[in-house]
Amino acid sequence: MMLFKFRHLALATLLLASVCYWPNRGGSGFFLPVNMVIAAWMSLLVIASLVQCRSALMYSSCSRWLLAGGVILTGLPWLNSGTGEFNVIASRMMGLGLGLAFYFALLQYRFTRAMRTWVMQGCLLLTVAQAGLGIAQYYLFIADNFMGYNSLLNRPYGIFQQWNVMASFMATGLA
């Protein structure tokens, strides 16, 4: 599998993006710089899988339900707020579309046992990197630091800038 030959570069890119801090004004979705880098990485994987695909595209039997449910759940805030939040909802729809494209791109590959093990180890490594950053925030960061971490409140959030997002990432990564 051609794509798996670049696994070290892919893991290094994800590690770099997951522990580097980029100052921003907050927000969510594609309004955060790290999310844009990860989206670019996912887009490259989707393009590589479609270029490499020689046969009919593989898809899951529940694909239509995933797409319909995702569109409905993502569009619900639009029904409540009117058209003033169109940019936010369009960003969410782009994220949903990219997530589904990434899912379909992964369906095009037949992963061997060694490949699946390597992917799981990479996920665990990303989780350990975030845990290390959280430990550093809790024990080592001083009041005026480069990440703007509030050492008085002292709730580590890693690169995610919200402690609950880091907790979800850690729980998912260790599961």
Number of C-alpha atoms within 10 A of each C-alpha: 9 9 12 12 9 10 15 11 11 16 16 13 14 17 18 13 18 21 17 13 16 13 12 10 8 10 9 11 17 17 14 16 18 21 16 13 16 16 19 13 15 18 17 13 18 21 14 14 20 14 9 14 14 9 7 7 11 13 14 10 8 8 13 11 10 13 14 11 12 16 15 11 11 17 16 11 14 16 8 9 10 9 10 9 12 14 10 17 18 14 16 19 16 15 17 16 15 17 16 16 17 19 16 19 22 16 15 19 15 10 14 9 9 9 13 12 12 13 15 14 13 20 18 17 16 22 21 15 17 23 19 14 19 20 15 13 21 20 11 11 18 14 12 10 11 11 15 12 20 16 17 9 8 13 15 25 21 27 20 18 15 12 15 13 14 20 16 11 17 17 11 12 17 13 7
